Amino acid sequence: MAIGVIGLGKVGNGIAKNLVQADYEVVGYDLDEDACEAARDRGVDIAEDNAEVARRASTIILSLPHPDASQAAVETIVEHGDPGTDVFDTSTISALRARELGELASEGDVNYFDSPITGGEVGAQAGELTIMIGGDPERISANSEVLSVVAESVYHIGDVGDAQFVKLVHNHVGQTTLVIFIEGLLLADEFGVDPTVLYRTLRHYTQIYDDKLDSFFSNTFEEEFEEHFPPEGTDGIYGNQFNLDVAHKDLVELKSLADKYETYLPLGNFVEQFHREGMNAGFGDRPHPHLLHHYEELFDKDIETTAEGRQKSHGEII
């Protein structure tokens, strides 16, 4: 049977094009006639509607702009598709909505996978997307050849909905990091450091973000970190004992510069304040990733990694 693509916009067009070039029979549909024509020019067989795609395809990839469109497509596939059809929904939607769609699909013996992507139009056209997937890992592996055509990396995150949750946190961290970087740029401009120098140092010289994550997890989940992400040596950031009071000192220094140059750093000020609260709560002489424990005390939470939770994710498939 064919591979179906529902949603032939910028991302869906690239996905369909690469499947055609890999000699798959591809049937697609989009409400936009121009999108259909562009896909037809690339060798996609354009269906009359979603129902035809459902009847003809055993694996269907959704690339749609709204969760309601994903739901309508899933409903159609359940009604018109064969039992056992695999549906990979690359749209970014609510994690709870993804679980609802998974339940809806399973009622019709259809396998639904929330499959949010990174890479956008450029990655889709080049076949170099990164896909995070929630759902049955055996069915994902069964579709690995198809997925490898459209993606450079495919990661199994866990159950249906888990991938959407991780993608949303990914976007949250990314956008928050962007705002923090903008704050740094504003102050750098006042101080006289060129933006390219700041970018080059943060991105290429210090690799601060990878190191910060590794330091956080190696301090917070020590045994599990070493079991699942073993460090190559004993040097470097693993088990970093950089204490909270030292980290706070640096934030205070930057805040003083911001005050001197009358530069507004709202997120930076909040981070400095929260570090100060952590120190006041007795965490000053502890590794700065232990700030998590201050959060746990504030919100009465106990965050821990479990074997069951780790086993839900099969990690990298492609």
URPE-V438778 format. One record per backbone hydrogen bond with DSSP energy under -1.0 kcal/mol. CO is the residue of the C=O (numbers start at 0). NH is the residue of the N-H. E is the energy in kcal/mol with one decimal. If there is no record, write none. Layout:
CO,NH,E + CO,NH,E
This chain:
1,57,-1.8 + 2,26,-2.2 + 3,60,-3.0 + 4,28,-1.8 + 5,62,-2.7 + 8,12,-3.0 + 9,13,-1.1 + 10,14,-2.3 + 11,15,-2.7 + 12,16,-2.6 + 13,17,-2.2 + 14,18,-1.8 + 15,19,-2.3 + 16,20,-2.3 + 17,21,-1.1 + 18,23,-2.3 + 19,22,-2.1 + 24,2,-2.9 + 25,44,-2.7 + 26,4,-1.9 + 27,46,-3.0 + 28,6,-2.8 + 31,35,-1.9 + 32,36,-2.4 + 33,37,-2.4 + 34,38,-2.0 + 35,39,-2.7 + 36,40,-2.2 + 38,41,-1.1 + 38,43,-2.1 + 39,42,-1.9 + 44,27,-2.2 + 48,52,-1.4 + 49,53,-2.5 + 50,54,-2.1 + 51,55,-1.8 + 52,56,-1.9 + 55,1,-1.8 + 57,85,-2.3 + 58,3,-3.1 + 59,87,-2.8 + 60,5,-2.3 + 61,89,-2.6 + 65,69,-1.6 + 66,70,-2.5 + 67,71,-2.4 + 68,72,-2.1 + 69,73,-2.6 + 70,74,-2.7 + 71,75,-1.9 + 72,76,-2.4 + 73,77,-2.7 + 74,78,-1.9 + 75,79,-2.7 + 76,80,-2.7 + 81,84,-1.6 + 84,110,-2.8 + 85,59,-3.0 + 86,112,-2.6 + 87,61,-2.9 + 88,114,-2.9 + 93,97,-2.2 + 94,98,-1.7 + 95,99,-2.0 + 96,100,-2.4 + 97,101,-2.3 + 98,102,-2.2 + 99,103,-2.5 + 100,104,-2.6 + 101,105,-2.3 + 102,106,-1.6 + 104,107,-1.3 + 104,109,-2.5 + 105,108,-1.7 + 108,83,-3.8 + 110,86,-3.4 + 112,88,-2.7 + 113,133,-2.1 + 115,131,-2.4 + 117,129,-2.2 + 118,122,-2.5 + 119,123,-2.4 + 120,124,-2.6 + 121,125,-1.9 + 122,127,-3.0 + 128,151,-2.6 + 128,152,-1.7 + 129,117,-2.0 + 130,154,-2.9 + 132,156,-3.1 + 135,139,-1.7 + 136,140,-2.5 + 137,141,-1.8 + 138,142,-1.0 + 140,143,-1.6 + 142,146,-2.6 + 143,147,-2.4 + 145,148,-1.0 + 146,150,-1.8 + 149,128,-1.4 + 152,130,-2.5 + 153,316,-3.2 + 153,317,-1.6 + 154,132,-3.0 + 155,314,-1.4 + 157,134,-2.8 + 158,161,-2.0 + 160,164,-2.0 + 161,165,-2.4 + 162,166,-2.5 + 163,167,-2.3 + 164,168,-2.3 + 165,169,-2.7 + 166,170,-2.4 + 167,171,-2.3 + 168,172,-3.0 + 169,173,-2.4 + 170,174,-2.9 + 171,175,-2.3 + 172,176,-2.5 + 173,177,-2.0 + 174,178,-1.9 + 175,179,-2.3 + 176,180,-2.5 + 177,181,-2.3 + 178,182,-2.3 + 179,183,-2.1 + 180,184,-2.5 + 181,185,-2.4 + 182,186,-2.0 + 183,187,-2.7 + 184,188,-2.4 + 185,189,-1.4 + 186,190,-2.3 + 187,191,-2.1 + 187,192,-2.2 + 193,197,-1.8 + 194,198,-2.6 + 195,199,-2.7 + 196,200,-2.1 + 197,201,-2.4 + 198,202,-3.1 + 199,203,-2.3 + 199,204,-1.3 + 200,205,-2.6 + 206,210,-2.1 + 207,211,-2.4 + 208,212,-2.1 + 209,213,-2.5 + 210,214,-2.8 + 211,215,-2.3 + 212,216,-2.6 + 213,217,-2.5 + 214,218,-1.6 + 215,219,-2.1 + 216,220,-2.5 + 220,224,-2.9 + 221,225,-2.2 + 222,226,-1.8 + 223,227,-2.5 + 224,228,-3.0 + 236,239,-1.8 + 241,287,-3.0 + 242,246,-2.1 + 243,247,-2.8 + 244,248,-1.7 + 245,249,-1.5 + 246,250,-1.5 + 247,251,-2.4 + 248,252,-2.1 + 249,253,-2.1 + 250,254,-2.3 + 251,255,-2.3 + 252,256,-1.7 + 253,257,-2.5 + 254,258,-2.4 + 255,259,-2.2 + 256,260,-2.5 + 257,262,-2.8 + 264,268,-2.9 + 265,269,-1.8 + 266,270,-2.6 + 267,271,-2.3 + 268,272,-2.4 + 269,273,-2.6 + 270,274,-2.4 + 271,275,-2.3 + 272,276,-2.3 + 273,277,-2.2 + 274,278,-2.2 + 275,279,-2.4 + 276,280,-1.4 + 277,282,-2.3 + 278,281,-1.8 + 282,285,-1.7 + 283,244,-2.5 + 285,243,-2.5 + 286,289,-2.6 + 287,290,-1.8 + 288,291,-1.8 + 289,292,-1.6 + 290,294,-1.6 + 291,295,-2.5 + 292,296,-2.2 + 293,297,-2.4 + 294,298,-2.6 + 295,300,-2.3 + 305,309,-2.5 + 306,310,-2.3 + 309,312,-1.1 + 314,155,-3.4
